[in-house]
Amino acid sequence: LSNRITDTTYFVRSLIEEFKVLNQNIIVIDPFNFFEGINIQNYYNSNFDVVCDKLTTYLRQNTINEDIYIVINSISTLLQKVSDASKVNNLLDTIRTNDYIHLIVIDANGKIKQLSFEQWFMNLIGNNNGIWIGRGITDSGVIRIANTNKDMQNNYNKYMGYLVIDNYASLVKFIDFYHEEGDIDE
């Protein structure tokens, strides 16, 4: 999460590259086309009705016994671009039923906040764990934090943020394969 989805781009691109280096199975659903041109076999940036249906069918009909990471870049936009939200909901229900399928949802705080009371959100994502990129974590309202402090008000750039595990936030510097060492302001 971040205040602006554009702040997540370098982190998510770097995360996808890391999955590729580790030879992980990754599926990217990208309604914004942020990652077009990145070499991923299972990259989808259009025909979301068909993508959701076929992916749901594949995941239900095959025995999945190795990790698969599904990255949805802006689930709020995906829900707007399908003709029927039940297609996305069916996919999310299928993901929820298999421990080998891991969902990574990227979105702007304001957009995900609107979805945070949906059943799929409460079942799959919740608000105890997450990654926050940039400034504004204390204003998120989506991720609950037990250990707030005044440093959380600092104006961190998009290469810094918080890893939240079981409601406890830790300040971290994110991986970034797209900038030279001296290019990042800390």
Buried (B, 14 or more C-beta within 10 A) or exposed (E): BBBBBEBBBBBBBBBBBEBBEEEBBBBBBBBBEBBEEBEBEBBBBEEBEEBBBEBBEEBBEEEBEEBBBBBBBBBBBBBEBBEEBEBBBBBBBBBEEBEBBBBBBBBBBBBBBBBBEBEBBEEBBEBBBBBBBBBBBBEBEBBBBEEEEEEBEEEBBBBBBBBBEEEEBEBBEBBBEEEEEEEBEE
